[in-house]
């Protein structure tokens, strides 16, 4: 596994991923093992599409079969959107950014990131 030196990379491609968050941990962005890439996560927005009820979000960085929580049981108020990530971070080869909700079909997520190789 060789991640590129981000200062001398030859490709930086901006990407956006969207997801309906479910009750099972599901990757919104993942970096395959052996990709020779690093993914820079710039922003994560989560919207609650329910007008009356709050729901919770858990997010983790999944690495080597271990879930490292970046946020647990974050309340997403009814009819609102949260900017979940305050600073950019990187997904190395084999890493995934996963999201889980306490109910289905109420939270929608958008993740903006850079694919660097």
C-alpha positions as protocol buffer text, in pm:
chain_id: "A"
residue {
  index: 1
  type: UNK
  ca { x: 0 y: 0 z: 0 }
}
residue {
  index: 2
  type: UNK
  ca { x: 151 y: 325 z: -114 }
}
residue {
  index: 3
  type: UNK
  ca { x: -36 y: 648 z: -72 }
}
residue {
  index: 4
  type: UNK
  ca { x: 88 y: 933 z: -292 }
}
residue {
  index: 5
  type: UNK
  ca { x: 281 y: 1231 z: -166 }
}
residue {
  index: 6
  type: UNK
  ca { x: 7 y: 1494 z: -179 }
}
residue {
  index: 7
  type: UNK
  ca { x: 259 y: 1769 z: -256 }
}
residue {
  index: 8
  type: UNK
  ca { x: 369 y: 1606 z: -583 }
}
residue {
  index: 9
  type: UNK
  ca { x: 53 y: 1423 z: -685 }
}
residue {
  index: 10
  type: UNK
  ca { x: -41 y: 1427 z: -1052 }
}
residue {
  index: 11
  type: UNK
  ca { x: -419 y: 1404 z: -1019 }
}
residue {
  index: 12
  type: UNK
  ca { x: -659 y: 1577 z: -783 }
}
residue {
  index: 13
  type: UNK
  ca { x: -1019 y: 1507 z: -880 }
}
residue {
  index: 14
  type: UNK
  ca { x: -1305 y: 1668 z: -691 }
}
residue {
  index: 15
  type: UNK
  ca { x: -1593 y: 1432 z: -616 }
}
residue {
  index: 16
  type: UNK
  ca { x: -1927 y: 1429 z: -436 }
}
residue {
  index: 17
  type: UNK
  ca { x: -2101 y: 1127 z: -287 }
}
residue {
  index: 18
  type: UNK
  ca { x: -2460 y: 1113 z: -159 }
}
residue {
  index: 19
  type: UNK
  ca { x: -2636 y: 859 z: 59 }
}
residue {
  index: 20
  type: UNK
  ca { x: -2966 y: 785 z: 230 }
}
residue {
  index: 21
  type: UNK
  ca { x: -2841 y: 692 z: 577 }
}
residue {
  index: 22
  type: UNK
  ca { x: -2969 y: 358 z: 711 }
}
residue {
  index: 23
  type: UNK
  ca { x: -2953 y: 170 z: 1041 }
}
residue {
  index: 24
  type: UNK
  ca { x: -2657 y: -39 z: 920 }
}
residue {
  index: 25
  type: UNK
  ca { x: -2309 y: 117 z: 896 }
}
residue {
  index: 26
  type: UNK
  ca { x: -2267 y: 198 z: 527 }
}
residue {
  index: 27
  type: UNK
  ca { x: -1972 y: 366 z: 355 }
}
residue {
  index: 28
  type: UNK
  ca { x: -2044 y: 699 z: 192 }
}
residue {
  index: 29
  type: UNK
  ca { x: -1680 y: 710 z: 73 }
}
residue {
  index: 30
  type: UNK
  ca { x: -1424 y: 431 z: 66 }
}
residue {
  index: 31
  type: UNK
  ca { x: -1066 y: 400 z: -53 }
}
residue {
  index: 32
  type: UNK
  ca { x: -988 y: 52 z: -181 }
}
residue {
  index: 33
  type: UNK
  ca { x: -679 y: -127 z: -58 }
}
residue {
  index: 34
  type: UNK
  ca { x: -402 y: -104 z: -316 }
}
residue {
  index: 35
  type: UNK
  ca { x: -559 y: 197 z: -488 }
}
residue {
  index: 36
  type: UNK
  ca { x: -240 y: 403 z: -466 }
}
residue {
  index: 37
  type: UNK
  ca { x: -464 y: 696 z: -375 }
}
residue {
  index: 38
  type: UNK
  ca { x: -550 y: 905 z: -76 }
}
residue {
  index: 39
  type: UNK
  ca { x: -895 y: 1062 z: -38 }
}
residue {
  index: 40
  type: UNK
  ca { x: -923 y: 1400 z: 128 }
}
residue {
  index: 41
  type: UNK
  ca { x: -1262 y: 1442 z: 296 }
}
residue {
  index: 42
  type: UNK
  ca { x: -1351 y: 1812 z: 283 }
}
residue {
  index: 43
  type: UNK
  ca { x: -1715 y: 1832 z: 391 }
}
residue {
  index: 44
  type: UNK
  ca { x: -1999 y: 1617 z: 519 }
}
residue {
  index: 45
  type: UNK
  ca { x: -2353 y: 1753 z: 539 }
}
residue {
  index: 46
  type: UNK
  ca { x: -2639 y: 1555 z: 689 }
}
residue {
  index: 47
  type: UNK
  ca { x: -3002 y: 1664 z: 646 }
}
residue {
  index: 48
  type: UNK
  ca { x: -3303 y: 1549 z: 845 }
}
residue {
  index: 49
  type: UNK
  ca { x: -3595 y: 1536 z: 602 }
}
residue {
  index: 50
  type: UNK
  ca { x: -3854 y: 1484 z: 877 }
}
residue {
  index: 51
  type: UNK
  ca { x: -4038 y: 1801 z: 979 }
}
residue {
  index: 52
  type: UNK
  ca { x: -4125 y: 1688 z: 1333 }
}
residue {
  index: 53
  type: UNK
  ca { x: -3867 y: 1447 z: 1482 }
}
residue {
  index: 54
  type: UNK
  ca { x: -3497 y: 1457 z: 1566 }
}
residue {
  index: 55
  type: UNK
  ca { x: -3281 y: 1162 z: 1463 }
}
residue {
  index: 56
  type: UNK
  ca { x: -2926 y: 1061 z: 1547 }
}
residue {
  index: 57
  type: UNK
  ca { x: -2620 y: 998 z: 1332 }
}
residue {
  index: 58
  type: UNK
  ca { x: -2309 y: 795 z: 1411 }
}
residue {
  index: 59
  type: UNK
  ca { x: -2006 y: 814 z: 1183 }
}
residue {
  index: 60
  type: UNK
  ca { x: -1687 y: 614 z: 1191 }
}
residue {
  index: 61
  type: UNK
  ca { x: -1362 y: 561 z: 1012 }
}
residue {
  index: 62
  type: UNK
  ca { x: -1349 y: 190 z: 932 }
}
residue {
  index: 63
  type: UNK
  ca { x: -992 y: 58 z: 915 }
}
residue {
  index: 64
  type: UNK
  ca { x: -863 y: -300 z: 938 }
}
residue {
  index: 65
  type: UNK
  ca { x: -1207 y: -427 z: 1048 }
}
residue {
  index: 66
  type: UNK
  ca { x: -1222 y: -176 z: 1336 }
}
residue {
  index: 67
  type: UNK
  ca { x: -1472 y: 111 z: 1355 }
}
residue {
  index: 68
  type: UNK
  ca { x: -1317 y: 426 z: 1504 }
}
residue {
  index: 69
  type: UNK
  ca { x: -1601 y: 662 z: 1593 }
}
residue {
  index: 70
  type: UNK
  ca { x: -1568 y: 1017 z: 1470 }
}
residue {
  index: 71
  type: UNK
  ca { x: -1908 y: 1108 z: 1613 }
}
residue {
  index: 72
  type: UNK
  ca { x: -2160 y: 908 z: 1810 }
}
residue {
  index: 73
  type: UNK
  ca { x: -2532 y: 971 z: 1846 }
}
residue {
  index: 74
  type: UNK
  ca { x: -2510 y: 1322 z: 1695 }
}
residue {
  index: 75
  type: UNK
  ca { x: -2856 y: 1477 z: 1706 }
}
residue {
  index: 76
  type: UNK
  ca { x: -2979 y: 1604 z: 1369 }
}
residue {
  index: 77
  type: UNK
  ca { x: -3276 y: 1831 z: 1449 }
}
residue {
  index: 78
  type: UNK
  ca { x: -3599 y: 1804 z: 1254 }
}
residue {
  index: 79
  type: UNK
  ca { x: -3602 y: 1986 z: 918 }
}
residue {
  index: 80
  type: UNK
  ca { x: -3239 y: 2093 z: 942 }
}
residue {
  index: 81
  type: UNK
  ca { x: -2894 y: 2028 z: 798 }
}
residue {
  index: 82
  type: UNK
  ca { x: -2572 y: 1982 z: 996 }
}
residue {
  index: 83
  type: UNK
  ca { x: -2219 y: 2055 z: 876 }
}
residue {
  index: 84
  type: UNK
  ca { x: -2069 y: 1750 z: 1047 }
}
residue {
  index: 85
  type: UNK
  ca { x: -1695 y: 1785 z: 973 }
}
residue {
  index: 86
  type: UNK
  ca { x: -1508 y: 2090 z: 1101 }
}
residue {
  index: 87
  type: UNK
  ca { x: -1170 y: 2010 z: 940 }
}
residue {
  index: 88
  type: UNK
  ca { x: -1058 y: 1803 z: 643 }
}
residue {
  index: 89
  type: UNK
  ca { x: -903 y: 1460 z: 697 }
}
residue {
  index: 90
  type: UNK
  ca { x: -767 y: 1179 z: 479 }
}
residue {
  index: 91
  type: UNK
  ca { x: -881 y: 825 z: 405 }
}
residue {
  index: 92
  type: UNK
  ca { x: -581 y: 601 z: 347 }
}
residue {
  index: 93
  type: UNK
  ca { x: -591 y: 284 z: 139 }
}
residue {
  index: 94
  type: UNK
  ca { x: -839 y: 37 z: 287 }
}
residue {
  index: 95
  type: UNK
  ca { x: -1027 y: 304 z: 487 }
}
residue {
  index: 96
  type: UNK
  ca { x: -1398 y: 386 z: 466 }
}
residue {
  index: 97
  type: UNK
  ca { x: -1610 y: 669 z: 608 }
}
residue {
  index: 98
  type: UNK
  ca { x: -1932 y: 505 z: 728 }
}
residue {
  index: 99
  type: UNK
  ca { x: -2262 y: 651 z: 848 }
}
residue {
  index: 100
  type: UNK
  ca { x: -2539 y: 501 z: 1060 }
}
residue {
  index: 101
  type: UNK
  ca { x: -2876 y: 647 z: 1162 }
}
residue {
  index: 102
  type: UNK
  ca { x: -3114 y: 543 z: 1439 }
}
residue {
  index: 103
  type: UNK
  ca { x: -3394 y: 510 z: 1181 }
}
residue {
  index: 104
  type: UNK
  ca { x: -3419 y: 462 z: 806 }
}
residue {
  index: 105
  type: UNK
  ca { x: -3518 y: 710 z: 535 }
}
residue {
  index: 106
  type: UNK
  ca { x: -3494 y: 1026 z: 746 }
}
residue {
  index: 107
  type: UNK
  ca { x: -3129 y: 1134 z: 713 }
}
residue {
  index: 108
  type: UNK
  ca { x: -2962 y: 1220 z: 383 }
}
residue {
  index: 109
  type: UNK
  ca { x: -2588 y: 1281 z: 353 }
}
residue {
  index: 110
  type: UNK
  ca { x: -2362 y: 1459 z: 106 }
}
residue {
  index: 111
  type: UNK
  ca { x: -1983 y: 1422 z: 120 }
}
residue {
  index: 112
  type: UNK
  ca { x: -1741 y: 1635 z: -81 }
}
residue {
  index: 113
  type: UNK
  ca { x: -1390 y: 1494 z: -123 }
}
residue {
  index: 114
  type: UNK
  ca { x: -1077 y: 1492 z: -337 }
}
residue {
  index: 115
  type: UNK
  ca { x: -940 y: 1180 z: -504 }
}
residue {
  index: 116
  type: UNK
  ca { x: -561 y: 1227 z: -502 }
}
residue {
  index: 117
  type: UNK
  ca { x: -321 y: 1007 z: -698 }
}
